């Protein structure tokens, strides 16, 4: 089974809780365990916050969430200035007050990829293996196969 969600949102901080809410409730309805949902929610929040802070664009941004069996893939896409992938932005140090979003995302999900091209925008790609509650929809469907 595959589930796809796509959100096209204005580049405004009030949209982050909306995206988080929709993603959390979709994962809850599928029976994804609470710790896993929480990790995804925080990583999504960080990815969206980075778009708002760094994209330098007034255009909308897009969030695509795909759940396929036991994997959740999230893409946060903007059409801003992007960056040179050969010279990525510096990662924050542990004692920095900001700029730790990428490190946080890496700690919470199984895979983080940044795809960016100057003048074309950036895609933050997050991937997380899902854990399901015993009585979840996904486990019931898997038992039928």
N, C-alpha and C positions, 0 to 999 in steps of 0.2 A: 504494500500500500504506500502511496505517495501523497503527501499533502503539500500544497504550495500556497503561500500567502504573499501578496505583493502590496506594498503601501507606497504611495507617492505623496510626500508630505512637504509643506512649505519649510524652508530653512529658518526655523524658529524654535527656541528652546522649549516652548510649550508642547511641541510635538513629541518630545522624548518620552514623557510618561504615557502618551497615547500608544506609541509603538511598543513600549514595555508591557503595557496592560494587554494589548491584543496578543502579543507573543506568549505571555505568561498564561493567559486563559486558554489559548489553543493547546499549549503543552499540558496544562492541567487536565483539560478534557480528554486528552489522549492517555493520561495516566502516567506521565513522566514524573519520576520521584522529585521531591521537594528540593533536595540539594542540587540536583542537576538543573532544575528550572531556575534556581537562584543564580547559579553560575552563568547560565545563558543570559539571564536578565541583566546582570551586572556587566557582562562583556558587551551586550547590545547597547547598553546605556553609554559605555565608554566609546564605542565606535560611533554612535550618533553624536556624542559631545565633540569628538574629533572633527566630524564633518562640519558642525556648526562653528567651531573655532578656527579651522584651517582651510576651509574650501574657498573662502573669498568670493563667494558667488551668492547672488540673491535668488538664484533659481531653486527649484525643488530638489529634494534628494529622495532616493528610493531605497526601500528595504525589501529584500526578498528572503523569505524564510521557506526552506524546504525540509520536510521531515520525510525520510524514506527509511522505513523499518526502524533500525536502532541508531540512526544518525540524523543530526540536525545541522543543516548548512544555512548560514546567514550571510548575505551579501549586503553591505551598506555602500551605496553608490552615489557619488556626487559628480557634478560636471564643472567643478571649480578649476583652480590653477594647476592642481596636481604637483608632483615633485619628480625630480630625476631619480629613477629607481637605482641608477648606478651610484648615486650619492644620497642615500636616504637621510631623513632627519635624524639628528642625534637623539639617543634615548636618554631619558632623565636618570639622574643618580638617585640613590635611595633616600637621600636627605633633601632632595628638591621638593618644593611645595606644589609643583604642578608638572605635567608632562609625563606622568607614569602610566597613562592609559594603555599603551601598547604592552608594557610589561604586565599590567594587570590582566589584560585580555589573554596573554600567553599563559598566565598562571591559572586561568579559569576554564579555558577550552583546550581541546586537543591539538588544534592547528589554527594558526593565524597567518594569513598571507596578505600583503599589501601590493596591489597592482596600481601603478600610477604612471601617467605620462604628462609632462608639462603641457599646459593649455588644454588638456583633455579631461582631467579629473582623476579620481581615485576610487578604487574598489577595496573595501576592507572585507576580507573573506574569513569567516569564522566557522570552525567545524567542531562538533562535540558529539561523542558517542553518548547515547541516551540510556538511562536506567529507568525501568518501568516498575510501578507498583504491582503487586501480585494480581490484583483483580482489574488491571487496566484493559482498555479496549484493545491495545496493540498486542498484549499477551493472549487475549481471547482469540483474536484473529490469527495469530501465529499458531495457536493450538489447533485450529481448523485445517491448516495446511499439511 
